[in-house]
């Protein structure tokens, strides 16, 4: 069983910032590719950003968030982060943590709302 614990969602004004976190078991954090997805009603989940488990910590971003969001990892805390800056109303969604290796695991989802 793999449990992914997400924290940090909430309401923020346009132009503001939020940081999401996702804590995973150590073995998962060491071996799995980690990613953030988001979903709005009636839409499929879309990839926001991903980060590799290797020492290089290679990252990938959706074009819509590139330059505004930063994905990172803290190995000591077995935690992945998504720093979201310059938030826009279109960033409003439920954000999901994902861990993938030979299996795929999802966090419970956390609401991010960007509104004035």
N, C-alpha and C positions, 0 to 999 in steps of 0.2 A: 504494500500500500504506500502510495506517495501522496502526501498532503502538502499543498502549496498555500501559504497564508499570505493574503494580500492586505495591505494597509495604505492609507494616505489619500483616498478619494475625497471628494467634497465639491462645494460650490465656490467658484472663483469668477471675478470679473474679467472681461476681455483684456488681454495684455498682461494678465497676472500669471502666477506660477504655482505649480503643485509638484510634489514628488511622490510617486508611488513606489512601494517596496513589495518584494515577493521573497519570502523565506522558504527554503527547501531543505530536505535532508542532505547531509553532507555528501553521501555517495551520488545523489542526483546532481548536486551542484558541481561535483567534480567531473562527471562523465557526460552530462546532458547538455544539449543546446538549449538555451533559454531564450524566451521571447515574450513580447507583449503584443496582444491582439486587442482589437476593439470592435464593438458591435452596436448598431442602432436598430430600432424596431424594423422588421421586414428586410433586413440586410444580413448577408453572410458575414461572419467574422473576417476582418481584414488584418493583415500583418502591419504592426506599427514599427517594431524594431526587434532585432535579435542580436544575441551575443554568444560567441562560441565558448565552450568549456575549456579550451586549450589555453596555454600560457599566453598566446597572442591576443586573446580576447577580441577576435575579429567581430566587427559590428556591421549591421545592415539596417537601413531606414527606409520607410515609405517616403516617396517624394513629397507627400503632403506635410510631413513633419520634419524633414531634413533641415538642419540649421536651427531648429527650435527645440527639439527634444534630444536628450542624451541618455543612452542606455549604459549602465555600468554594473559592476559586481564587486562585492566585498567578500573575499574568500574567508576571512576570519569569522564573519557573521553568517556565512552561507546565505547571503541575501543579494538579490538583484534589484536594481533601482531603475526608474524611469523619471528623469528630471524633465519636466514640461515647462517651458518658458514661452512667453509671447502667445499665450493661449487664445484661441479663436472660438466663436460659438460652434463652428463646425467640428471642433474637437470633442464636443459633448457626446458621450457614449458610455457604455459599460466596458471597462477595461479588464482583460483577462491575462493572467500569467500562464505561460505554457512551458513545460519541460518535455523535451523529446530526445529519445535515443532509440532503443528498440521498441519502446512504448511511448505513447503520448499521454500526458497528464495536464489537467487544467485546474487553475484556481477557481474560486467561487464567483469571481467577478466583482468589480467595485465601480460605483458610479462616479463619473466626472461630469460636472455640469458647468459650462462656461456661459455666463449670462450677466447682463447689466441690470 
